[in-house]
């Protein structure tokens, strides 16, 4: 049984691979997005328990993603 869903928003594939390996080993269910827009869409669809967010993303940077998550009434359960 999974301890929780974790969304990884990260553009570096090796970092995502490593984080997924570590999280799965500890019985978490990680999902990933390669940029901010995809990350926001996945957050709205999957409603993860935790978001691991890279700050230096292509297009929308991590700060913008964080502000959007905080301002979104659907996702306002996040305490960022």
C-alpha positions in Angstrom: 0.0 0.0 0.0 1.3 3.4 -1.0 2.2 6.0 1.7 1.1 8.8 -0.7 1.3 10.3 -4.1 4.2 12.6 -4.9 4.4 14.9 -7.9 7.9 15.6 -9.1 8.2 18.7 -11.4 11.7 18.5 -12.8 13.1 18.8 -16.3 16.3 16.7 -15.7 15.5 13.1 -16.5 18.3 11.7 -14.4 17.1 13.6 -11.3 13.5 12.3 -11.9 14.8 8.8 -12.3 16.8 9.0 -9.0 13.9 10.6 -7.1 11.4 8.0 -8.4 13.7 5.1 -7.4 14.2 6.5 -3.8 10.5 7.2 -3.4 9.3 3.9 -4.7 11.7 2.1 -2.4 10.0 3.8 0.5 6.5 2.9 -0.7 5.5 6.2 -2.2 3.8 6.6 -5.6 5.7 9.2 -7.6 4.5 10.8 -10.8 6.5 13.4 -12.8 6.1 16.3 -15.1 8.9 17.8 -17.2 7.8 21.5 -17.0 5.6 23.9 -15.0 2.6 23.8 -17.3 2.5 20.0 -17.3 3.1 20.0 -13.5 0.1 22.3 -12.9 -2.1 20.1 -15.1 -1.0 16.9 -13.3 -1.5 18.6 -9.8 -5.1 19.5 -10.8 -5.8 16.0 -12.1 -4.0 13.8 -9.6 -4.1 15.9 -6.4 -0.8 14.7 -5.0 0.0 14.7 -1.3 3.3 16.4 -1.9 5.0 18.3 -4.7 8.8 18.3 -5.3 9.4 21.4 -7.5 12.5 22.4 -9.4 12.9 26.2 -9.5 14.8 26.4 -12.8 12.3 25.0 -15.3 11.8 25.7 -19.0 9.0 28.2 -19.7 7.2 28.7 -16.4 9.8 28.7 -13.6 9.3 27.0 -10.3 8.4 30.2 -8.5 5.6 30.9 -10.9 4.4 27.3 -10.5 4.4 27.7 -6.7 2.4 30.9 -6.9 -0.1 29.3 -9.2 -0.5 26.3 -6.9 -1.1 28.6 -4.0 -3.6 30.8 -5.8 -5.6 27.9 -7.3 -8.8 27.3 -5.3 -8.8 23.6 -6.4 -5.4 23.2 -5.0 -5.6 25.5 -2.0 -5.0 22.6 0.4 -1.3 23.0 -0.3 0.6 24.9 2.3 3.7 26.1 0.4 
